[in-house]
Amino acid sequence: MRTAGAWHCAVCGWRFGDSPDPELPLPRIDVVYYIRYDQRVKIGTSRRPRQRLASIRHHELLAFERGGRAVEQQRHREFASVREGGEWFTLTGEVRAHVAALRRAGDPWALYARWLSDALRGD
C-alpha cells in the first residue's frame, strides 16, 4: 500500500525495501493462542508461537491474543466452567464468541507479524 509517499507492506507496515537487522535478536512478543482439536480448545501462551504450535497436535489455529501468562490465566478463569483438564476447554458458544471477537482483528499470523513489526520499529 502507498502511504506518506512511500510503499509499505499492508501486513507488517514496513517500508518497502527496509528490513530489520538479521543479527539483532527478535523482540519478545507474548501471545495467548487458541487452537482447536475436535470440539475442544486449548488456551495457552507462548513467546515463540510457531515453535509451540508445531509441537501440539491440533486441527486449527483459531486466534491469537496479545498477552502473556496473566491474560492466559484470566481466560482460564473466565472459561473455568467448561474446562476439561489442563489448558483444554469445551468449544461452547461462549468460547466461540470470544474467539470470533478476536478473529475480527484479523488473521492470527498477520496480527503476529504486525505486533513483531511494531516492536522492531519501537512503536
Backbone as JSON, one array per atom type, in Angstrom:
{
  "sequence": "MRTAGAWHCAVCGWRFGDSPDPELPLPRIDVVYYIRYDQRVKIGTSRRPRQRLASIRHHELLAFERGGRAVEQQRHREFASVREGGEWFTLTGEVRAHVAALRRAGDPWALYARWLSDALRGD",
  "N": [[0.85, -1.18, 0.0], [0.37, 2.33, -0.49], [1.62, 4.91, 1.41], [2.18, 8.08, 2.84], [3.75, 8.9, 0.68], [5.38, 6.71, 0.12], [5.96, 3.19, -0.48], [4.5, 0.66, 1.48], [4.35, -2.41, 3.34], [1.28, -4.06, 3.56], [0.69, -5.87, 5.55], [2.75, -5.99, 7.59], [3.58, -3.36, 7.81], [6.08, -2.28, 7.29], [8.33, -0.17, 5.49], [8.75, -0.49, 2.01], [11.52, -2.34, 1.0], [12.95, -1.84, 3.31], [14.31, -3.54, 6.13], [14.61, -5.4, 9.18], [17.64, -5.61, 11.1], [19.21, -8.6, 10.66], [20.91, -9.73, 12.5], [20.27, -8.87, 14.98], [18.56, -9.76, 18.0], [15.21, -11.03, 17.99], [12.4, -9.16, 19.18], [10.6, -9.85, 22.23], [7.48, -11.19, 22.01], [4.69, -11.92, 23.57], [2.04, -14.18, 23.27], [-1.35, -15.22, 23.62], [-2.67, -18.18, 22.66], [-5.24, -19.81, 20.79], [-6.23, -22.89, 20.03], [-7.82, -25.44, 18.12], [-8.95, -28.75, 18.62], [-10.82, -31.23, 17.49], [-13.77, -30.87, 19.24], [-12.72, -29.3, 21.18], [-10.81, -26.72, 22.81], [-7.63, -25.41, 23.18], [-6.2, -23.19, 25.37], [-3.48, -21.41, 25.57], [-0.15, -20.05, 26.2], [2.61, -18.42, 24.62], [5.9, -17.34, 23.74], [7.1, -17.91, 21.44], [5.31, -18.66, 19.1], [5.16, -20.14, 16.63], [6.96, -22.3, 16.92], [5.89, -23.46, 19.24], [3.22, -24.18, 18.5], [3.78, -26.0, 16.52], [4.52, -28.15, 17.98], [2.29, -29.18, 19.17], [-0.49, -31.25, 18.85], [-3.1, -30.44, 16.76], [-6.12, -29.28, 15.11], [-6.7, -26.78, 14.07], [-5.63, -23.4, 14.11], [-7.18, -21.01, 15.92], [-7.14, -18.34, 16.95], [-5.08, -15.53, 17.98], [-4.15, -13.71, 20.86], [-2.84, -10.81, 22.14], [-0.59, -10.94, 24.79], [0.57, -12.3, 27.91], [1.21, -14.7, 30.47], [-0.55, -13.71, 32.46], [-2.86, -12.85, 31.04], [-3.57, -15.27, 29.87], [-4.19, -16.8, 32.2], [-6.34, -15.32, 33.1], [-8.21, -15.84, 31.07], [-8.48, -18.6, 31.48], [-9.75, -18.6, 33.97], [-12.09, -17.28, 33.24], [-13.33, -19.12, 31.54], [-13.64, -21.32, 33.14], [-15.79, -22.97, 33.85], [-16.16, -24.66, 31.7], [-13.9, -26.13, 31.49], [-11.91, -28.85, 30.58], [-9.7, -30.08, 31.45], [-6.37, -29.41, 32.43], [-5.19, -27.16, 30.09], [-7.26, -27.3, 28.34], [-10.46, -26.76, 26.92], [-14.02, -27.06, 26.52], [-15.5, -26.48, 23.39], [-17.65, -24.25, 23.47], [-20.57, -22.14, 22.93], [-19.98, -19.72, 24.2], [-17.15, -19.71, 24.3], [-16.67, -19.83, 21.55], [-17.74, -17.33, 20.79], [-15.95, -15.57, 22.03], [-13.57, -16.2, 20.67], [-14.38, -15.51, 18.07], [-14.64, -12.74, 18.35], [-11.97, -12.06, 18.72], [-10.97, -12.86, 16.24], [-12.01, -10.96, 14.55], [-10.16, -8.96, 14.47], [-8.35, -9.83, 12.66], [-6.37, -12.16, 10.65], [-4.61, -14.58, 12.55], [-1.76, -15.02, 12.17], [-1.05, -12.83, 10.6], [-1.63, -10.77, 12.38], [0.27, -11.36, 14.37], [2.61, -10.9, 12.89], [2.34, -8.16, 12.53], [2.46, -7.22, 15.2], [5.06, -7.99, 15.85], [6.5, -6.54, 13.96], [5.82, -3.9, 14.76], [7.07, -3.87, 17.26], [9.74, -4.19, 16.51], [10.15, -1.78, 15.18], [9.91, -0.13, 17.29], [7.51, 0.9, 18.11]],
  "CA": [[0.0, 0.0, 0.0], [1.16, 3.57, -0.57], [1.33, 5.88, 2.47], [3.19, 9.13, 3.04], [4.64, 8.96, -0.47], [6.25, 5.53, 0.0], [5.26, 1.91, -0.45], [4.61, -0.08, 2.74], [3.68, -3.7, 3.39], [-0.04, -3.96, 4.19], [0.62, -6.77, 6.69], [3.64, -5.65, 8.69], [3.74, -1.92, 7.92], [7.44, -1.83, 6.97], [8.54, 0.5, 4.22], [9.29, -1.4, 1.01], [12.98, -2.31, 0.91], [13.53, -1.82, 4.65], [14.21, -4.79, 6.87], [15.35, -5.35, 10.44], [18.97, -6.19, 11.11], [19.02, -10.02, 10.98], [21.79, -10.14, 13.59], [19.67, -8.46, 16.25], [17.55, -10.71, 18.47], [13.82, -10.59, 17.82], [11.77, -8.77, 20.45], [9.71, -10.83, 22.83], [6.05, -10.92, 21.82], [3.91, -12.98, 24.2], [0.68, -14.31, 22.75], [-2.24, -16.28, 24.08], [-3.17, -18.83, 21.46], [-6.47, -20.62, 20.88], [-6.19, -23.9, 18.99], [-8.94, -26.39, 18.19], [-8.8, -30.16, 18.3], [-12.21, -31.69, 17.55], [-14.64, -29.87, 19.86], [-12.01, -28.77, 22.34], [-9.92, -25.6, 22.53], [-6.53, -25.22, 24.13], [-5.84, -21.79, 25.57], [-2.12, -21.43, 26.11], [0.65, -18.87, 25.91], [3.95, -18.68, 24.1], [6.64, -16.22, 23.14], [7.51, -18.42, 20.13], [4.11, -19.43, 18.73], [5.36, -21.12, 15.54], [7.57, -23.5, 17.51], [4.97, -24.05, 20.2], [2.1, -24.82, 17.82], [4.3, -27.15, 15.78], [4.72, -29.27, 18.91], [0.99, -29.56, 19.75], [-1.43, -31.79, 17.88], [-4.33, -29.65, 16.69], [-6.72, -29.19, 13.79], [-6.83, -25.42, 13.56], [-5.33, -22.22, 14.93], [-8.37, -20.16, 15.9], [-6.86, -16.92, 17.18], [-4.05, -15.06, 18.9], [-4.47, -12.53, 21.66], [-1.57, -10.34, 22.67], [-0.52, -11.02, 26.24], [1.32, -13.42, 28.46], [0.63, -15.61, 31.46], [-1.68, -13.08, 33.17], [-4.04, -12.9, 30.16], [-3.93, -16.69, 29.77], [-4.85, -17.2, 33.44], [-7.64, -14.64, 33.12], [-9.1, -16.61, 30.18], [-8.75, -19.87, 32.14], [-10.78, -18.33, 34.99], [-13.3, -16.9, 32.52], [-13.97, -20.3, 30.96], [-13.43, -22.43, 34.09], [-16.94, -23.88, 33.9], [-16.1, -25.61, 30.58], [-12.56, -26.71, 31.46], [-11.89, -30.31, 30.5], [-8.48, -30.53, 32.12], [-5.21, -28.65, 31.97], [-5.5, -25.93, 29.35], [-8.25, -27.65, 27.33], [-11.81, -26.32, 27.23], [-15.04, -27.44, 25.55], [-15.79, -25.39, 22.45], [-19.04, -23.85, 23.68], [-20.94, -20.87, 22.3], [-19.26, -18.63, 24.87], [-15.77, -19.74, 23.82], [-16.74, -19.45, 20.13], [-17.96, -15.88, 20.71], [-14.69, -14.9, 22.38], [-12.65, -16.41, 19.54], [-14.89, -14.71, 16.94], [-14.29, -11.34, 18.62], [-10.53, -11.93, 18.45], [-10.76, -13.02, 14.8], [-12.39, -9.72, 13.85], [-8.95, -8.14, 14.33], [-7.6, -10.31, 11.5], [-5.71, -13.45, 10.66], [-3.67, -14.64, 13.67], [-0.36, -14.86, 11.78], [-0.88, -11.44, 10.16], [-1.57, -9.97, 13.61], [1.58, -11.6, 14.99], [3.6, -10.18, 12.07], [2.18, -6.73, 12.82], [2.98, -6.97, 16.55], [6.51, -8.13, 15.77], [6.96, -5.38, 13.21], [5.69, -2.73, 15.62], [8.11, -3.96, 18.31], [11.03, -3.94, 15.88], [10.21, -0.35, 14.9], [9.88, 0.6, 18.55], [6.18, 1.53, 18.29]],
  "C": [[0.89, 1.24, 0.0], [0.69, 4.52, 0.54], [2.49, 6.85, 2.59], [4.22, 9.14, 1.91], [5.58, 7.79, -0.64], [5.39, 4.27, 0.04], [5.56, 1.2, 0.86], [3.88, -1.41, 2.62], [2.35, -3.55, 4.13], [-0.15, -4.84, 5.43], [1.47, -6.26, 7.84], [3.88, -4.15, 8.85], [5.13, -1.4, 7.58], [7.47, -1.16, 5.61], [9.2, -0.48, 3.25], [10.81, -1.21, 0.91], [13.67, -2.27, 2.26], [13.39, -3.2, 5.27], [15.0, -4.66, 8.16], [16.72, -6.0, 10.28], [18.84, -7.65, 11.52], [19.9, -10.51, 12.13], [21.26, -9.74, 14.96], [18.66, -9.51, 16.7], [16.15, -10.14, 18.25], [13.26, -10.16, 19.17], [10.84, -9.87, 20.95], [8.26, -10.36, 22.66], [5.31, -12.11, 22.42], [2.51, -12.99, 23.61], [-0.05, -15.41, 23.5], [-2.82, -16.87, 22.81], [-4.41, -19.67, 21.8], [-6.41, -21.6, 19.72], [-7.31, -24.9, 19.22], [-8.46, -27.78, 17.84], [-10.16, -30.78, 18.55], [-13.08, -30.59, 18.15], [-14.04, -29.32, 21.14], [-11.08, -27.65, 21.89], [-8.86, -25.55, 23.61], [-6.23, -23.73, 24.17], [-4.5, -21.8, 26.28], [-1.39, -20.15, 25.77], [2.03, -19.28, 25.43], [4.59, -17.38, 23.66], [7.2, -16.62, 21.78], [6.38, -19.29, 19.58], [4.32, -20.44, 17.61], [5.94, -22.41, 16.08], [6.6, -24.22, 18.43], [3.85, -24.82, 19.49], [2.55, -26.02, 17.0], [4.43, -28.37, 16.68], [3.41, -29.79, 19.52], [0.08, -30.08, 18.64], [-2.72, -30.97, 17.93], [-4.85, -29.63, 15.26], [-6.63, -27.79, 13.21], [-6.37, -24.4, 14.59], [-6.54, -21.3, 14.81], [-8.03, -18.68, 16.01], [-5.62, -16.74, 18.05], [-4.6, -13.86, 19.63], [-3.15, -12.07, 22.25], [-1.62, -10.37, 24.18], [0.21, -12.28, 26.67], [0.51, -14.23, 29.45], [-0.58, -15.0, 32.16], [-2.96, -13.13, 32.33], [-4.52, -14.34, 30.02], [-4.69, -17.14, 31.02], [-6.22, -16.55, 33.57], [-8.64, -15.4, 32.25], [-9.44, -17.97, 30.81], [-9.82, -19.7, 33.22], [-12.13, -18.04, 34.32], [-14.07, -18.12, 32.01], [-13.83, -21.53, 31.85], [-14.58, -23.42, 34.09], [-16.94, -24.9, 32.76], [-14.7, -26.22, 30.43], [-12.65, -28.23, 31.47], [-10.69, -30.89, 31.24], [-7.3, -29.78, 31.55], [-5.63, -27.36, 31.32], [-6.55, -26.17, 28.27], [-9.66, -27.34, 27.82], [-12.77, -26.82, 26.15], [-15.36, -26.23, 24.68], [-17.29, -25.06, 22.5], [-19.32, -22.55, 22.92], [-20.19, -19.7, 22.89], [-17.8, -18.56, 24.4], [-15.72, -19.32, 22.35], [-16.9, -17.94, 19.97], [-16.68, -15.11, 21.03], [-13.69, -15.01, 21.23], [-13.09, -15.56, 18.35], [-14.55, -13.23, 17.12], [-12.8, -11.11, 18.34], [-10.25, -12.0, 16.95], [-11.13, -11.78, 14.01], [-11.19, -8.82, 13.63], [-8.09, -8.61, 13.17], [-7.04, -11.7, 11.7], [-4.67, -13.49, 11.77], [-2.21, -14.41, 13.27], [-0.08, -13.45, 11.26], [-0.8, -10.51, 11.37], [-0.21, -10.12, 14.29], [2.68, -10.86, 14.22], [3.54, -8.69, 12.36], [2.76, -6.39, 14.19], [4.51, -7.03, 16.56], [7.11, -6.92, 15.05], [6.92, -4.11, 14.05], [6.79, -2.71, 16.68], [9.49, -3.68, 17.71], [11.23, -2.45, 15.55], [10.25, 0.48, 16.18], [8.57, 1.32, 18.81], [5.54, 1.07, 19.58]]
}
